[in-house]
Amino acid sequence: MQRYLRGGLPFGLAGGVLSIVFFMVIYFLDRNPIQNLLLYGLVVTPIFLFLGIKNFRDHQNEGILFFGQGMTVGFVIYMLMALISGFFVLLYVGLIDQELLQDYTLSKLSYLEEQKTTLVNQIGEESYDTLVASNSAITVSDIALDDIFKKIIAGLFYTIIISIILRVTKN
């Protein structure tokens, strides 16, 4: 198990730190980084997964990679990335800049108001009201957990594909 941790740890940590950098760059560009959390996860996660699993196969496992080994190394990578990103969001938005959450909530409510007619026709008035109420009550922990879960799901999906692609066994 220690081999898998050593194989995934540097890539998970680097991906997590890069997610913090991405968050701050978006923040300093006067955009709300909460709205771009999923984009980062979908674009950067597969890169770190590929590099980490390939590095494990080539440098720590003598050029051999079974599917389960790739899944284990990938798990370490995407979990670290998700947890680092989620905890940073929780701390930053919760302690440093609560206004980000207010702006995010207002933009979601504004969008729902713009789309009210369409949404009411699709889901009904009662469901629309429930949707508005749930979006009004979003908390910092909701945002952080959402970020963690979305990155875990994306990471699992990408890890399966990358583990299959990079799989090499001895003949």
C-alpha positions in Angstrom: 0.0 0.0 0.0 2.9 2.3 0.7 4.0 2.1 -2.9 0.6 3.4 -4.1 0.7 6.3 -1.6 4.2 7.2 -2.7 3.1 7.0 -6.3 0.0 9.2 -6.0 1.0 11.6 -3.2 3.1 14.0 -5.2 0.6 14.3 -8.0 -2.4 14.6 -5.6 -0.6 17.3 -3.6 0.5 19.2 -6.8 -3.0 19.0 -8.2 -4.5 20.2 -4.9 -2.0 23.1 -4.7 -2.7 24.0 -8.4 -6.5 24.1 -7.6 -5.7 26.7 -4.9 -3.7 28.7 -7.4 -6.5 28.4 -10.0 -9.0 29.6 -7.4 -6.9 32.6 -6.5 -6.1 33.5 -10.1 -9.8 33.5 -10.9 -10.5 35.5 -7.7 -7.9 38.2 -8.6 -9.4 38.4 -12.1 -12.5 39.7 -10.4 -14.5 36.6 -11.1 -16.3 34.4 -8.6 -14.1 31.3 -8.4 -17.0 29.3 -6.9 -18.6 29.2 -10.3 -15.5 27.7 -12.0 -14.7 24.9 -9.5 -16.1 22.1 -11.7 -14.3 23.4 -14.8 -11.0 23.1 -13.0 -11.8 19.6 -11.9 -12.9 18.4 -15.3 -9.8 19.9 -17.1 -6.9 19.4 -14.8 -7.8 16.2 -12.9 -7.3 13.9 -15.9 -3.9 15.4 -16.5 -2.6 14.7 -13.0 -4.2 11.3 -13.0 -2.6 10.3 -16.3 0.8 11.6 -15.2 0.6 10.0 -11.8 -0.5 6.6 -13.0 2.0 6.6 -15.8 4.8 7.6 -13.5 3.8 4.8 -11.1 3.8 2.3 -13.9 7.1 3.4 -15.5 9.2 4.3 -12.5 7.9 2.4 -9.4 6.3 -0.7 -10.9 8.8 -1.9 -13.5 6.7 -0.9 -16.5 3.8 -3.1 -15.3 0.3 -1.8 -14.4 -2.7 -3.8 -13.5 -6.1 -2.2 -13.5 -6.4 -2.4 -9.7 -3.0 -0.7 -9.3 -4.0 2.1 -11.5 -7.3 2.5 -9.7 -5.5 2.7 -6.3 -2.9 5.3 -7.4 -5.7 7.3 -9.1 -7.8 7.1 -6.0 -4.9 8.6 -3.9 -4.5 11.4 -6.5 -8.1 12.5 -7.0 -9.0 12.2 -3.3 -6.1 14.4 -2.3 -7.0 16.9 -5.0 -10.6 16.9 -4.0 -9.9 17.2 -0.3 -7.3 20.0 -0.6 -9.6 22.0 -2.9 -12.7 21.5 -0.8 -11.0 22.4 2.5 -9.4 25.4 0.9 -12.8 26.6 -0.4 -14.3 26.0 3.0 -11.6 28.0 4.8 -11.3 30.8 2.2 -15.0 31.4 1.6 -15.9 30.7 5.2 -13.3 32.8 7.0 -11.7 35.2 4.5 -14.3 36.3 1.9 -17.9 35.5 2.8 -19.0 37.9 0.0 -18.1 35.3 -2.6 -20.9 33.1 -1.3 -23.4 35.9 -1.3 -22.4 36.8 -4.9 -22.7 33.2 -5.9 -26.1 32.8 -4.3 -27.4 36.1 -5.9 -26.2 35.0 -9.3 -27.9 31.7 -9.0 -31.2 33.3 -7.8 -30.9 35.9 -10.6 -30.6 33.1 -13.2 -33.5 31.3 -11.7 -35.6 34.5 -11.9 -34.6 35.0 -15.5 -35.6 31.4 -16.4 -38.7 31.4 -14.2 -41.3 31.0 -17.0 -39.4 28.2 -18.6 -38.7 26.4 -15.4 -42.3 26.7 -14.1 -43.5 25.2 -17.4 -41.0 22.3 -17.1 -41.1 21.5 -13.4 -44.1 23.3 -12.0 -44.6 26.2 -9.6 -44.1 24.2 -6.4 -40.9 22.7 -7.6 -39.6 26.0 -8.8 -40.3 27.6 -5.3 -38.5 24.7 -3.7 -35.5 25.2 -6.0 -35.4 28.9 -5.2 -35.6 28.2 -1.5 -32.8 25.6 -1.6 -30.6 28.0 -3.6 -31.3 30.8 -1.1 -30.1 28.6 1.7 -26.7 27.6 0.3 -23.9 27.5 2.9 -20.1 27.5 2.6 -20.1 23.8 3.6 -22.5 23.0 0.8 -20.1 24.6 -1.7 -17.1 22.8 -0.3 -18.9 19.4 -0.2 -20.2 20.0 -3.7 -16.6 20.7 -4.9 -15.3 17.6 -3.2 -18.0 15.2 -4.5 -17.8 16.5 -8.0 -14.1 16.1 -8.1 -14.3 12.6 -6.7 -16.9 11.6 -9.3 -14.9 13.1 -12.1 -11.7 11.6 -10.7 -13.2 8.1 -10.5 -14.5 8.3 -14.1 -11.2 9.5 -15.4 -9.2 6.9 -13.3 -11.2 4.0 -14.8 -10.4 5.2 -18.3 -6.8 6.0 -17.7 -6.2 2.7 -15.8 -7.5 0.8 -18.8 -5.5 2.8 -21.3 -2.2 2.5 -19.3 -2.7 -1.1 -18.3 0.4 -3.2 -19.1 1.0 -6.8 -17.9 3.9 -9.2 -18.4 3.5 -11.6 -21.2 
